[in-house]
């Protein structure tokens, strides 16, 4: 196996960054004060050194998600991207999955035409199996299919306070699904959203969005009730050309891939007394998401649109108790249910060969892909600051994942996981911080237990510069569908009954997964550098990450009941590269730049496949679908007099899927400040410089330029 060296211009960039670091270390010994915080967070304690406590502060940014401790970037054990909700709204981002184009190393694409997928460092086929995604600490990926339904994510963009993305394995804190990265979506506190807030958006390809919220305070009780509706007609058409040498030689076919989602959220905080607080969160989503019958192939003979409908809901409670100024703990319990229904009628023409039998008459029957998944999750976490230089976070969790699907599992099933985690942060010398943590987890999916460690050392070169070394290991176990699928379609209302009545109530195309998969593993090594300093009247920050990840026993192959099912732990991947995230902020201007370069070497290490070298290449190709060698983004926000704000952004990923992806966004907004309300009007433009499909031939818009308009009012 050979490793492609960094391009010459990348080497030059690295040298330039090193030169900046050395010169700054030699010349800049200025310390910049932090803004004092008046937060009543129970984790804050007197006696901590000024500018460093549990409270999120400026100018040195702090993060929570990496170790579950509040830490400034000078001490956090891994590169972490923080995207503020205000940035998301200023850039005019329309959908939550598009936010992750701002994260270096992350790519965003689509499968089955309209279903968005998000990945860090690629290695994904149809489902985002290797990301831990949380909403306010609640696991958000679906229990049995281990997928993230970004369409149905019950988080309006208006409710987002910030998103933290830990870029690297984080199983030491979150367990087995935190394999490549961890996403924690943190919503705004009800204490900060009193009053009424409304926003509407509309634009091309049938995009419509409406949001409204109302909140207030009653004594020590703060609450917010919000409603959101999103709908879109999806992509305009696909290229269809099964035999031609070029996709553009084929036909243009319209696609049924629209969606409509209604979401209601209720968030509340009750401060019982100075030492106790209770959070309660409720949510409900009404789901309508189309899939095109063409996706299933002509052999299914699907009539109409096999749209997925459903009802999702969740309940989350969290009790936080302060034992002392240096010691507190919380207990969190959540329950989620995903009840999805997908039903259609199939009519297979006479003369079709089904399982070696030619049908003498047309066969029609009803069938479905219904599934009901639910998750019960329990977590206890204890945080203790022994001193300014020694802090601990310890905890444990228990999770039950249950599912019921006649189609996917031929009935009911469940999986149970137990997790213990611990992390210690120790700063024996002011310029050196050691983070050491690990998790132990037992899961019934493999009836085995696993330990995932992480060790990181942070050397603070100056008050505003840090050099970081990280070693971490993680595993991912097969999800319930990969390991235990019993997949088949039950036929009902069979016609003509006189010819095919014996099929009534029978499962057709029945397939059972072999159940012989084992865990995937990753060993990650990181060297990163963070600097933040004043630049005139502005604040400049840069974080650079060099990484080398070794992924082994990666599960690859095809999941198809109508074709073949050939999953195996048979791919090994080595990834190495560089990621850069920079920002420059002035009072009226904000600039943000990201870039990622990744070289990936993949090797087939399974048994000799029946189809030889071509099948080996397919196993590897399936894990490269969301891998981009070069990707990045640039964003500029400018505030003008008369309450006018403009923004521009450019996103690029080469080559994502089968094509170069790039897009230019622009937004102009004008605010009107009235005696008791604030009104904002805005226009948004998306421009695709190339007329290639977005990712695959299924993803095509009629127009390269699209416009959207929005209006909002707060009072």
C-alpha positions as CSV (number, residue, x, y, z in Angstrom):
1,X,0.0,0.0,0.0
2,X,1.4,3.4,-1.0
3,X,0.6,6.8,0.4
4,X,0.3,9.8,-1.9
5,X,2.4,12.7,-0.6
6,X,0.8,16.1,0.0
7,X,0.9,18.4,-3.1
8,X,3.7,20.9,-3.3
9,X,1.4,23.8,-2.6
10,X,0.1,22.1,0.5
11,X,3.7,21.7,1.8
12,X,4.2,25.4,1.2
13,X,1.1,26.2,3.2
14,X,2.2,24.0,6.1
15,X,5.6,25.8,6.1
16,X,3.9,29.2,6.1
17,X,1.7,28.2,9.0
18,X,4.7,27.0,10.9
19,X,6.5,30.2,10.2
20,X,3.6,32.2,11.5
21,X,3.5,30.1,14.7
22,X,7.3,30.6,15.3
23,X,7.2,34.3,14.7
24,X,4.1,34.8,16.9
25,X,5.7,32.8,19.7
26,X,8.8,34.9,19.5
27,X,7.1,38.3,19.3
28,X,3.6,38.1,20.9
29,X,3.5,37.7,24.7
30,X,0.3,39.8,25.1
31,X,-2.5,38.3,27.0
32,X,-6.0,39.4,26.1
33,X,-8.7,39.6,28.8
34,X,-11.8,37.6,28.6
35,X,-15.3,39.0,29.0
36,X,-16.6,38.3,32.5
37,X,-19.7,36.1,32.6
38,X,-22.6,36.5,35.0
39,X,-23.9,33.0,34.3
40,X,-25.5,31.1,37.1
41,X,-24.4,27.8,35.5
42,X,-24.0,25.4,38.5
43,X,-20.7,24.3,37.1
44,X,-19.1,27.7,37.7
45,X,-17.1,28.1,40.9
46,X,-15.3,30.8,42.7
47,X,-11.5,30.5,42.9
48,X,-11.1,29.3,39.3
49,X,-8.5,31.3,37.4
50,X,-10.0,34.3,35.6
51,X,-11.0,33.5,32.1
52,X,-11.3,29.8,32.7
53,X,-14.4,28.1,34.1
54,X,-17.3,26.0,32.9
55,X,-19.0,29.0,31.3
56,X,-18.8,29.7,27.6
57,X,-16.8,32.9,27.1
58,X,-14.9,35.0,24.7
59,X,-12.4,35.6,23.3
60,X,-11.0,32.1,23.8
61,X,-13.7,29.8,22.5
62,X,-14.8,27.0,24.7
63,X,-16.5,23.7,23.8
64,X,-18.5,21.2,25.8
65,X,-19.0,18.1,23.5
66,X,-15.5,16.7,23.2
67,X,-15.1,15.4,26.7
68,X,-18.4,16.5,28.3
69,X,-16.4,19.1,30.2
70,X,-16.4,22.8,29.3
71,X,-12.9,23.4,28.0
72,X,-11.2,26.2,26.1
73,X,-9.7,25.2,22.8
74,X,-6.3,25.5,24.4
75,X,-7.1,22.4,26.5
76,X,-9.6,20.4,24.5
77,X,-8.3,16.9,23.4
78,X,-9.1,17.2,19.7
79,X,-10.1,19.6,17.0
80,X,-13.7,20.8,17.4
81,X,-15.6,23.1,15.1
82,X,-18.2,25.4,16.7
83,X,-20.8,26.9,14.4
84,X,-23.0,29.6,16.1
85,X,-26.7,29.7,15.2
86,X,-26.4,33.3,14.3
87,X,-23.8,32.4,11.6
88,X,-26.3,29.9,10.2
89,X,-29.0,32.4,10.0
90,X,-26.8,35.2,8.6
91,X,-25.7,33.0,5.8
92,X,-29.2,32.2,4.9
93,X,-28.7,28.4,5.2
94,X,-32.1,26.7,4.4
95,X,-31.6,23.2,5.7
96,X,-29.7,21.8,8.7
97,X,-27.6,19.3,6.7
98,X,-26.2,22.2,4.6
99,X,-24.6,23.6,7.8
100,X,-21.9,20.9,7.7
101,X,-20.4,22.2,4.5
102,X,-18.8,24.8,6.8
103,X,-16.9,22.0,8.7
104,X,-13.5,21.1,7.3
105,X,-13.4,17.4,6.2
106,X,-17.2,17.0,6.2
107,X,-19.1,16.3,3.0
108,X,-22.8,16.5,2.2
109,X,-24.6,14.6,-0.5
110,X,-27.7,12.8,-1.5
111,X,-28.8,9.2,-2.0
112,X,-32.1,7.9,-3.4
113,X,-32.5,11.4,-5.0
114,X,-33.6,13.5,-2.1
115,X,-32.3,11.9,1.0
116,X,-29.4,14.0,2.5
117,X,-26.3,12.3,3.9
118,X,-23.5,13.8,6.0
119,X,-20.1,12.3,6.5
120,X,-16.8,13.1,8.0
121,X,-13.9,11.7,5.9
122,X,-16.3,9.9,3.6
123,X,-16.6,6.1,4.1
124,X,-20.3,5.9,3.8
125,X,-22.7,4.2,1.4
126,X,-26.4,4.9,1.9
127,X,-26.5,5.4,5.7
128,X,-24.5,7.6,8.1
129,X,-23.5,4.7,10.2
130,X,-20.3,6.1,11.7
131,X,-21.4,9.4,13.2
132,X,-22.7,10.1,16.7
133,X,-25.4,12.8,16.3
134,X,-27.0,14.3,19.4
135,X,-29.6,17.0,20.1
136,X,-29.0,18.6,23.5
137,X,-27.4,15.3,24.6
138,X,-30.1,13.1,23.2
139,X,-29.0,10.5,20.6
140,X,-30.6,11.4,17.3
141,X,-29.8,8.5,14.9
142,X,-32.4,5.9,14.3
143,X,-32.1,2.8,16.6
144,X,-32.2,-0.2,14.3
145,X,-31.2,1.1,10.9
146,X,-28.4,3.3,12.4
147,X,-29.3,6.1,10.0
148,X,-29.7,9.8,10.5
149,X,-32.9,11.2,8.9
150,X,-31.8,14.8,8.4
151,X,-35.1,15.6,6.7
152,X,-37.0,14.8,9.9
153,X,-34.6,16.2,12.3
154,X,-36.8,17.9,14.9
155,X,-34.7,21.1,15.2
156,X,-35.8,24.3,13.4
157,X,-32.8,26.4,12.4
158,X,-34.2,29.3,14.4
159,X,-33.9,27.2,17.6
160,X,-30.2,26.4,17.2
161,X,-27.8,28.1,19.6
162,X,-24.7,26.4,18.3
163,X,-23.5,23.2,16.8
164,X,-20.3,21.5,18.0
165,X,-18.5,19.0,15.8
166,X,-15.7,16.9,17.3
167,X,-13.7,15.9,14.3
168,X,-12.3,12.6,15.1
169,X,-13.2,9.4,17.1
170,X,-15.0,10.2,20.3
171,X,-16.0,6.8,21.6
172,X,-14.1,7.6,24.8
173,X,-17.0,9.9,25.7
174,X,-20.0,8.7,23.7
175,X,-19.5,5.0,22.9
176,X,-19.5,2.9,19.8
177,X,-21.2,5.0,17.2
178,X,-18.9,8.0,17.8
179,X,-16.5,6.4,15.2
180,X,-15.5,9.2,12.9
181,X,-17.0,12.3,14.5
182,X,-19.5,13.6,16.9
183,X,-22.2,16.2,16.2
184,X,-23.9,17.9,19.1
185,X,-26.8,20.3,18.2
186,X,-27.4,22.6,21.1
187,X,-30.7,24.5,21.1
188,X,-31.4,28.0,22.5
189,X,-32.4,28.2,26.1
190,X,-36.1,29.1,26.8
191,X,-34.6,31.8,29.1
192,X,-33.3,33.6,25.9
193,X,-36.4,33.4,23.7
194,X,-39.2,35.1,25.5
195,X,-41.7,36.8,23.3
196,X,-42.9,36.0,19.8
197,X,-40.8,35.1,16.8
198,X,-42.1,34.3,13.3
199,X,-40.3,33.7,10.0
200,X,-41.5,32.6,6.6
201,X,-39.4,31.6,3.6
202,X,-40.3,30.6,0.0
203,X,-38.4,30.1,-3.2
204,X,-37.5,27.9,-6.2
205,X,-38.2,24.2,-6.5
206,X,-41.2,24.5,-4.2
207,X,-39.3,25.4,-1.1
208,X,-41.5,26.7,1.7
209,X,-40.7,27.1,5.3
210,X,-42.7,28.7,8.2
211,X,-41.6,29.0,11.8
212,X,-43.3,30.5,14.8
213,X,-42.4,30.5,18.5
214,X,-43.8,32.0,21.7
215,X,-42.1,31.9,25.1
216,X,-42.3,33.5,28.5
217,X,-41.3,33.3,32.2
218,X,-43.6,32.4,35.1
219,X,-41.7,32.7,38.3
220,X,-38.8,30.4,38.1
221,X,-40.2,28.6,35.1
222,X,-39.1,29.5,31.5
223,X,-40.8,27.9,28.5
224,X,-40.9,28.0,24.7
225,X,-43.4,26.5,22.3
226,X,-42.4,26.4,18.6
227,X,-43.8,25.2,15.3
228,X,-42.0,24.6,12.1
229,X,-43.1,23.5,8.6
230,X,-40.8,22.7,5.7
231,X,-41.6,21.5,2.3
232,X,-39.9,21.2,-1.1
233,X,-40.4,19.6,-4.5
234,X,-36.9,18.1,-4.4
235,X,-34.7,17.8,-7.5
236,X,-36.3,18.5,-10.9
237,X,-35.1,15.5,-12.8
238,X,-32.6,12.7,-13.2
239,X,-30.5,11.4,-16.1
240,X,-31.4,7.9,-17.0
241,X,-29.1,6.0,-19.3
242,X,-28.4,2.4,-18.3
243,X,-26.4,1.5,-21.5
244,X,-24.9,4.6,-22.9
245,X,-21.2,5.6,-22.5
246,X,-22.1,9.0,-21.0
247,X,-24.9,9.9,-18.6
248,X,-25.7,13.0,-20.7
249,X,-26.5,10.7,-23.7
250,X,-29.5,9.4,-21.7
251,X,-33.0,10.6,-21.0
252,X,-34.2,13.3,-18.6
253,X,-36.8,11.9,-16.3
254,X,-38.8,13.7,-13.7
255,X,-38.6,12.4,-10.2
256,X,-41.0,12.1,-7.3
257,X,-38.9,13.3,-4.4
258,X,-40.8,16.0,-2.6
259,X,-41.2,16.2,1.2
260,X,-43.3,17.9,3.9
261,X,-42.5,18.0,7.6
262,X,-44.4,19.6,10.5
263,X,-42.6,19.8,13.8
264,X,-43.8,21.0,17.2
265,X,-41.3,21.5,20.1
266,X,-41.8,22.4,23.7
267,X,-38.8,23.3,25.8
268,X,-38.8,24.4,29.5
269,X,-36.5,25.0,32.4
270,X,-37.6,25.1,36.1
271,X,-35.1,26.5,38.5
272,X,-36.4,24.7,41.6
273,X,-33.9,26.4,43.9
274,X,-30.2,27.6,43.6
275,X,-29.0,24.0,43.6
276,X,-31.6,22.2,41.5
277,X,-32.8,22.7,37.9
278,X,-35.2,20.6,35.8
279,X,-35.3,20.6,32.0
280,X,-38.2,19.1,30.1
281,X,-38.3,18.8,26.3
282,X,-41.1,17.4,24.1
283,X,-41.4,17.1,20.4
284,X,-43.6,15.8,17.6
285,X,-43.0,15.5,13.9
286,X,-45.5,14.7,11.1
287,X,-43.6,13.1,8.2
288,X,-44.3,12.9,4.5
289,X,-41.2,12.0,2.3
290,X,-41.5,10.7,-1.2
291,X,-39.4,8.1,-2.9
292,X,-39.5,7.5,-6.6
293,X,-40.8,4.1,-7.8
294,X,-37.8,4.0,-10.2
295,X,-35.5,3.6,-7.2
296,X,-36.9,0.1,-6.6
297,X,-36.5,-1.1,-10.2
298,X,-39.1,-2.2,-12.7
299,X,-39.3,-5.7,-11.2
300,X,-41.3,-4.3,-8.3
301,X,-44.0,-2.8,-10.6
302,X,-44.8,-0.1,-8.0
303,X,-48.0,1.8,-8.8
304,X,-48.0,5.5,-7.8
305,X,-45.5,7.1,-5.3
306,X,-44.1,5.0,-2.5
307,X,-44.1,7.9,0.0
308,X,-43.0,7.4,3.5
309,X,-45.3,8.9,6.2
310,X,-45.1,8.8,9.9
311,X,-45.2,10.2,13.3
312,X,-42.1,10.8,15.4
313,X,-42.1,12.0,18.9
314,X,-39.6,12.4,21.9
315,X,-39.7,13.2,25.6
316,X,-36.5,14.3,27.4
317,X,-36.0,15.2,31.0
318,X,-32.8,16.3,32.8
319,X,-32.3,17.0,36.5
320,X,-29.1,19.0,37.4
321,X,-28.1,19.1,41.1
322,X,-25.2,21.3,42.5
323,X,-23.4,19.7,45.4
324,X,-20.9,22.5,45.8
325,X,-19.3,25.2,43.8
326,X,-16.9,22.6,42.3
327,X,-19.1,19.6,42.1
328,X,-22.4,18.8,40.3
329,X,-24.1,16.0,38.5
330,X,-27.1,15.4,36.3
331,X,-29.5,12.6,35.5
332,X,-31.1,12.5,32.0
333,X,-33.8,10.3,30.6
334,X,-35.2,10.3,27.1
335,X,-37.6,8.3,25.1
336,X,-38.0,8.5,21.3
337,X,-40.3,6.8,18.8
338,X,-40.0,6.7,15.0
339,X,-43.2,5.2,13.5
340,X,-42.8,5.1,9.7
341,X,-45.3,3.8,7.2
342,X,-44.4,3.2,3.5
343,X,-47.1,1.3,1.5
344,X,-47.7,0.7,-2.1
345,X,-49.4,-1.6,-4.6
346,X,-47.2,-3.6,-7.0
347,X,-48.4,-5.0,-10.4
348,X,-46.0,-7.3,-12.2
349,X,-46.8,-7.8,-15.9
350,X,-47.6,-11.1,-17.4
351,X,-44.5,-12.8,-18.9
352,X,-42.2,-11.5,-16.2
353,X,-39.7,-14.1,-14.9
354,X,-40.0,-14.2,-11.1
355,X,-37.7,-16.7,-9.3
356,X,-37.4,-18.8,-12.5
357,X,-41.2,-18.9,-13.1
358,X,-42.8,-16.9,-16.0
359,X,-46.0,-15.3,-14.8
360,X,-49.0,-16.3,-17.1
361,X,-51.1,-13.4,-15.8
362,X,-50.4,-10.0,-14.3
363,X,-49.9,-10.2,-10.6
364,X,-51.0,-7.4,-8.3
365,X,-50.6,-7.2,-4.5
366,X,-50.3,-4.7,-1.6
367,X,-47.1,-4.6,0.4
368,X,-45.2,-2.2,2.7
369,X,-41.9,-1.2,4.3
370,X,-43.4,-0.2,7.7
371,X,-41.2,0.0,10.7
372,X,-41.6,1.3,14.3
373,X,-38.4,2.0,16.2
374,X,-38.0,3.4,19.7
375,X,-35.2,4.1,22.1
376,X,-35.1,4.5,25.9
377,X,-31.9,6.2,27.0
378,X,-30.7,6.9,30.6
379,X,-27.5,8.8,31.6
380,X,-25.9,9.8,34.8
381,X,-22.9,12.3,34.7
382,X,-20.8,13.6,37.6
383,X,-18.5,16.6,37.1
384,X,-15.9,17.4,39.8
385,X,-13.2,20.1,39.8
386,X,-10.6,18.9,42.4
387,X,-8.7,22.1,41.8
388,X,-8.0,24.6,39.1
389,X,-5.7,22.2,37.4
390,X,-7.4,18.8,37.9
391,X,-11.0,18.1,36.8
392,X,-12.9,14.9,36.2
393,X,-16.1,13.9,34.4
394,X,-17.5,10.4,35.0
395,X,-20.7,8.8,34.1
396,X,-22.7,5.9,32.8
397,X,-25.6,5.2,30.5
398,X,-28.0,2.5,29.6
399,X,-29.9,2.3,26.3
400,X,-32.7,0.1,24.9
401,X,-33.3,0.1,21.2
402,X,-36.4,-1.7,20.1
403,X,-37.9,-2.3,16.7
404,X,-41.0,-3.8,15.1
405,X,-41.2,-4.5,11.4
406,X,-42.7,-7.3,9.5
407,X,-40.7,-6.3,6.4
408,X,-37.2,-5.7,7.8
409,X,-37.1,-8.1,10.7
410,X,-40.2,-10.4,10.4
411,X,-41.4,-9.2,13.7
412,X,-39.9,-7.6,16.8
413,X,-36.4,-7.3,18.1
414,X,-34.2,-5.3,20.6
415,X,-30.7,-4.4,21.5
416,X,-29.3,-3.2,24.8
417,X,-26.2,-1.2,25.5
418,X,-24.4,-0.3,28.8
419,X,-21.8,2.5,28.8
420,X,-19.3,3.7,31.4
421,X,-17.1,6.7,30.6
422,X,-14.5,8.8,32.3
423,X,-12.2,11.7,31.4
424,X,-9.6,13.5,33.5
425,X,-8.0,16.9,32.6
426,X,-4.7,17.6,34.4
427,X,-2.6,20.7,34.1
428,X,0.5,20.2,36.2
429,X,2.3,23.1,34.6
430,X,0.5,26.2,33.1
431,X,1.8,25.4,29.6
432,X,1.0,21.7,29.6
433,X,-2.4,19.9,29.8
434,X,-3.0,16.2,29.8
435,X,-6.4,14.7,28.9
436,X,-6.9,10.9,29.4
437,X,-10.3,9.2,29.0
438,X,-11.9,6.0,28.0
439,X,-15.3,4.3,27.8
440,X,-16.3,0.7,28.4
441,X,-19.4,-0.5,26.6
442,X,-21.3,-3.8,26.4
443,X,-23.8,-4.4,23.6
444,X,-26.1,-7.3,22.9
445,X,-25.7,-6.8,19.2
446,X,-22.5,-8.8,19.4
447,X,-22.8,-10.0,23.0
448,X,-19.4,-8.5,23.7
449,X,-17.8,-5.5,25.4
450,X,-15.3,-2.9,24.2
451,X,-12.9,-0.4,25.6
452,X,-12.2,2.8,23.7
453,X,-9.4,5.0,25.0
454,X,-8.1,8.5,24.2
455,X,-5.0,10.4,25.3
456,X,-4.1,13.9,24.4
457,X,-1.4,16.4,25.4
458,X,-1.7,20.1,24.8
459,X,1.3,22.3,24.9
460,X,0.4,26.0,25.3
461,X,3.2,27.8,23.4
462,X,1.9,31.2,24.4
463,X,-1.4,32.4,26.0
464,X,-3.0,32.2,22.6
465,X,-1.3,29.3,20.9
466,X,-1.6,25.6,21.5
467,X,0.1,22.5,20.0
468,X,-1.9,19.3,20.5
469,X,-1.1,15.6,20.1
470,X,-4.0,13.1,20.2
471,X,-4.2,9.3,20.1
472,X,-7.6,7.7,20.1
473,X,-9.3,4.3,19.3
474,X,-12.9,3.5,18.6
475,X,-15.1,0.7,17.5
476,X,-18.5,0.5,15.7
477,X,-20.6,-2.6,16.0
478,X,-23.0,-3.6,13.2
479,X,-26.5,-2.2,13.5
480,X,-29.5,-4.4,13.9
481,X,-30.3,-4.4,10.2
482,X,-26.8,-5.3,9.1
483,X,-26.5,-8.1,11.5
484,X,-30.0,-9.4,12.0
485,X,-32.2,-8.5,9.0
486,X,-35.0,-10.9,8.1
487,X,-36.2,-9.0,5.0
488,X,-39.2,-9.8,2.9
489,X,-42.4,-8.3,1.5
490,X,-45.7,-9.8,2.6
491,X,-48.4,-9.8,-0.1
492,X,-52.0,-8.9,0.7
493,X,-55.1,-8.2,-1.5
494,X,-53.5,-10.5,-4.2
495,X,-55.2,-10.3,-7.6
496,X,-56.2,-12.3,-9.5
497,X,-57.1,-14.5,-6.5
498,X,-58.0,-17.5,-8.6
499,X,-54.5,-17.7,-10.0
500,X,-52.3,-16.4,-7.2
501,X,-54.5,-16.8,-4.1
502,X,-51.9,-19.1,-2.6
503,X,-49.7,-16.0,-2.2
504,X,-52.1,-14.2,0.1
505,X,-50.3,-13.4,3.4
506,X,-47.0,-14.9,2.3
507,X,-43.6,-13.1,2.5
508,X,-42.0,-12.8,-0.9
509,X,-38.3,-12.3,-1.7
510,X,-37.5,-13.4,1.8
511,X,-33.9,-13.0,2.9
512,X,-32.1,-13.4,6.2
513,X,-28.8,-11.7,7.0
514,X,-26.0,-14.2,7.7
515,X,-25.3,-12.5,11.1
516,X,-21.5,-13.1,10.8
517,X,-20.3,-9.5,11.0
518,X,-18.0,-8.2,13.7
519,X,-17.0,-4.7,14.9
520,X,-15.1,-2.1,12.9
521,X,-12.1,-0.4,14.4
522,X,-10.3,2.9,14.0
523,X,-7.0,4.1,15.4
524,X,-6.6,7.9,14.9
525,X,-3.5,10.0,15.4
526,X,-3.7,13.8,15.3
527,X,-1.3,16.7,15.5
528,X,-3.1,20.1,15.6
529,X,-2.2,23.7,16.2
530,X,-4.5,26.5,17.4
531,X,-3.8,30.2,17.5
532,X,-6.0,33.1,18.3
533,X,-4.8,36.7,18.5
534,X,-5.8,40.3,17.9
535,X,-5.3,41.6,14.4
536,X,-5.8,45.4,14.6
537,X,-9.4,45.9,15.8
538,X,-10.2,42.3,14.8
539,X,-9.8,38.8,16.2
540,X,-8.0,36.2,14.1
541,X,-8.1,32.5,14.8
542,X,-6.8,29.4,13.0
543,X,-6.8,25.7,13.8
544,X,-4.8,23.3,11.7
545,X,-5.1,19.5,11.9
546,X,-2.8,16.9,10.6
547,X,-4.2,13.4,10.8
548,X,-3.6,9.8,10.1
549,X,-6.4,7.3,10.6
550,X,-6.3,3.5,10.2
551,X,-9.7,2.0,9.7
552,X,-9.9,-1.8,9.8
553,X,-12.6,-4.4,9.2
554,X,-14.9,-1.8,7.6
555,X,-18.3,-3.2,6.6
556,X,-18.9,-2.8,2.9
557,X,-21.1,-4.4,0.3
558,X,-24.6,-4.3,-1.1
559,X,-27.8,-4.4,0.9
560,X,-30.5,-5.5,-1.5
561,X,-33.2,-8.1,-1.1
562,X,-34.1,-8.1,-4.8
563,X,-30.5,-8.5,-5.8
564,X,-27.7,-9.6,-3.6
565,X,-26.6,-9.2,0.1
566,X,-22.9,-9.4,0.4
567,X,-21.9,-7.4,3.4
568,X,-18.5,-8.3,5.0
569,X,-15.8,-6.8,7.2
570,X,-13.5,-6.8,4.2
571,X,-12.1,-3.3,3.6
572,X,-9.1,-1.6,5.2
573,X,-8.7,2.2,4.8
574,X,-5.8,4.5,5.6
575,X,-6.5,8.2,5.6
576,X,-4.1,11.1,6.0
577,X,-4.3,14.8,5.3
578,X,-4.6,18.3,6.6
579,X,-7.6,20.4,7.7
580,X,-7.6,24.2,8.2
581,X,-10.3,26.4,9.8
582,X,-9.7,30.1,10.0
583,X,-11.8,33.2,11.0
584,X,-11.3,36.9,11.1
585,X,-13.9,39.0,13.0
586,X,-14.3,42.7,13.2
587,X,-17.2,44.6,14.6
588,X,-18.9,44.9,11.2
589,X,-17.2,42.2,9.2
590,X,-16.7,38.5,9.6
591,X,-14.6,36.2,7.4
592,X,-14.4,32.4,7.6
593,X,-12.3,30.0,5.6
594,X,-12.0,26.2,5.7
595,X,-10.0,23.7,3.6
596,X,-9.4,20.0,3.8
597,X,-7.1,17.8,1.8
598,X,-7.4,14.0,2.3
599,X,-5.5,11.1,0.7
600,X,-7.2,7.8,1.1
601,X,-5.7,4.3,0.4
602,X,-8.1,1.4,0.5
603,X,-7.5,-2.3,0.3
604,X,-9.8,-5.3,0.1
605,X,-8.9,-7.8,2.8
606,X,-11.8,-10.3,2.7
607,X,-12.1,-13.8,1.2
608,X,-11.8,-14.1,-2.5
609,X,-15.1,-12.8,-3.9
610,X,-17.1,-14.7,-6.5
611,X,-16.8,-12.0,-9.1
612,X,-13.0,-11.5,-8.6
613,X,-11.2,-8.1,-9.0
614,X,-14.3,-6.2,-10.1
615,X,-16.2,-7.1,-7.0
616,X,-13.2,-6.1,-4.8
617,X,-13.2,-2.7,-6.5
618,X,-16.9,-2.3,-5.9
619,X,-16.4,-3.0,-2.2
620,X,-13.8,-0.2,-2.1
621,X,-15.8,2.2,-4.3
622,X,-18.8,1.9,-2.0
623,X,-16.8,3.3,0.9
624,X,-15.5,6.3,-1.2
625,X,-18.9,7.7,-2.3
626,X,-18.7,10.7,0.0
627,X,-14.9,11.1,0.0
628,X,-13.5,14.3,-1.5
629,X,-9.8,14.8,-1.9
630,X,-10.1,18.6,-1.7
631,X,-13.0,20.4,-0.1
632,X,-13.6,23.7,1.6
633,X,-15.7,26.8,2.1
634,X,-15.4,30.6,2.3
635,X,-17.9,32.9,4.0
636,X,-18.1,36.7,4.4
637,X,-20.7,38.6,6.4
638,X,-20.8,42.4,6.2
639,X,-22.9,44.8,8.3
640,X,-23.7,48.2,6.8
641,X,-25.4,51.3,8.1
642,X,-29.2,51.5,8.0
643,X,-29.4,47.9,9.4
644,X,-28.4,46.2,6.2
645,X,-26.5,42.9,6.3
646,X,-25.0,41.0,3.4
647,X,-23.3,37.6,3.2
648,X,-21.6,35.5,0.6
649,X,-20.4,32.0,0.7
650,X,-18.7,29.5,-1.6
651,X,-18.6,25.7,-1.1
652,X,-16.6,23.2,-3.0
653,X,-15.9,19.5,-2.9
654,X,-13.9,17.7,-5.6
655,X,-14.9,15.1,-6.6
656,X,-17.9,14.3,-4.5
657,X,-19.7,11.2,-5.8
658,X,-19.2,11.4,-9.6
659,X,-18.9,15.2,-10.1
660,X,-17.4,18.4,-8.9
661,X,-19.6,20.1,-6.4
662,X,-19.5,23.8,-5.9
663,X,-22.1,26.5,-5.1
664,X,-22.1,30.2,-4.5
665,X,-24.6,31.7,-2.0
666,X,-25.5,35.3,-1.4
667,X,-27.9,37.0,1.0
668,X,-29.1,40.6,1.5
669,X,-31.2,41.5,4.6
670,X,-32.7,44.7,5.9
671,X,-33.9,45.2,9.4
672,X,-36.6,47.6,10.6
673,X,-36.6,48.4,14.3
674,X,-40.1,49.5,15.4
675,X,-41.1,50.5,19.0
676,X,-42.2,47.1,20.0
677,X,-41.0,44.8,17.3
678,X,-38.2,44.0,14.8
679,X,-38.9,43.2,11.2
680,X,-36.4,41.7,8.8
681,X,-36.7,41.1,5.0
682,X,-34.1,39.2,3.1
683,X,-33.4,37.7,-0.3
684,X,-31.2,34.6,-0.9
685,X,-29.5,33.4,-4.0
686,X,-27.9,30.0,-4.8
687,X,-25.8,29.7,-7.9
688,X,-24.3,26.5,-9.3
689,X,-21.4,27.4,-11.6
690,X,-21.5,24.0,-13.2
691,X,-24.6,22.3,-14.7
692,X,-23.4,18.8,-13.5
693,X,-25.6,16.8,-11.2
694,X,-25.2,17.6,-7.5
695,X,-23.7,14.3,-6.7
696,X,-25.2,11.5,-8.8
697,X,-27.3,11.5,-12.0
698,X,-30.4,11.5,-9.8
699,X,-29.6,15.0,-8.4
700,X,-30.3,17.6,-11.1
701,X,-31.9,21.1,-11.0
702,X,-33.4,22.7,-14.1
703,X,-31.9,26.1,-13.3
704,X,-28.4,26.8,-12.1
705,X,-29.6,30.0,-10.2
706,X,-32.3,29.8,-7.5
707,X,-33.9,32.5,-5.5
708,X,-35.5,32.5,-2.0
709,X,-37.2,35.2,0.0
710,X,-37.8,35.5,3.7
711,X,-39.5,37.7,6.2
712,X,-39.4,37.6,10.0
713,X,-40.8,39.5,12.9
714,X,-39.9,39.5,16.6
715,X,-41.9,41.2,19.4
